[in-house]
Amino acid sequence: MIKEQLGQRIKYLRNEKGISQEKFALSIDMDRSYYASVESGKRNISITNIHKIANGLGITLEELFKGI
């Protein structure tokens, strides 16, 4: 459940910025297919990659997990 919630939160925040999955994944040096599986809640993502995503979105880890 947490993987799906985090994926939905990441997708929501990325869409708010108007960035495609592909462009965002490239900007944070992450494989697009891996990133897509994170957003769909299919990956047990490491804290290192969570941190990369938060930095790419320009937010703190606290903000990323808000409401989850």
HUBELUR-V309752 format. One record per backbone hydrogen bond with DSSP energy under -0.5 kcal/mol. CO is the residue of the C=O (numbers start at 1). NH is the residue of the N-H. E is the energy in kcal/mol with one decimal. If there is no record, write none. Layout:
BEGIN
co:CO nh:NH e:E
co:CO nh:NH e:E
END
This chain:
BEGIN
co:1 nh:5 e:-2.5
co:2 nh:6 e:-2.8
co:3 nh:7 e:-2.3
co:4 nh:8 e:-2.5
co:5 nh:9 e:-2.2
co:6 nh:10 e:-2.7
co:7 nh:11 e:-2.5
co:8 nh:12 e:-2.5
co:9 nh:13 e:-2.5
co:10 nh:14 e:-2.6
co:11 nh:15 e:-2.7
co:12 nh:16 e:-2.1
co:13 nh:17 e:-1.1
co:14 nh:17 e:-0.5
co:14 nh:19 e:-1.5
co:15 nh:18 e:-1.2
co:20 nh:24 e:-2.5
co:21 nh:25 e:-2.9
co:22 nh:26 e:-2.3
co:23 nh:27 e:-2.1
co:24 nh:28 e:-1.4
co:25 nh:30 e:-2.8
co:26 nh:29 e:-1.3
co:31 nh:35 e:-2.7
co:32 nh:36 e:-2.8
co:33 nh:37 e:-1.7
co:34 nh:38 e:-1.4
co:35 nh:39 e:-2.2
co:36 nh:40 e:-1.7
co:37 nh:42 e:-2.7
co:37 nh:43 e:-0.7
co:38 nh:41 e:-1.5
co:43 nh:45 e:-1.2
co:46 nh:50 e:-2.2
co:47 nh:51 e:-2.4
co:48 nh:52 e:-1.8
co:49 nh:53 e:-2.1
co:50 nh:54 e:-2.5
co:51 nh:55 e:-2.6
co:52 nh:56 e:-2.4
co:53 nh:57 e:-2.0
co:54 nh:58 e:-0.7
co:54 nh:59 e:-2.5
co:55 nh:58 e:-0.8
co:60 nh:64 e:-2.1
co:61 nh:65 e:-2.1
co:63 nh:66 e:-0.9
co:65 nh:68 e:-2.1
END
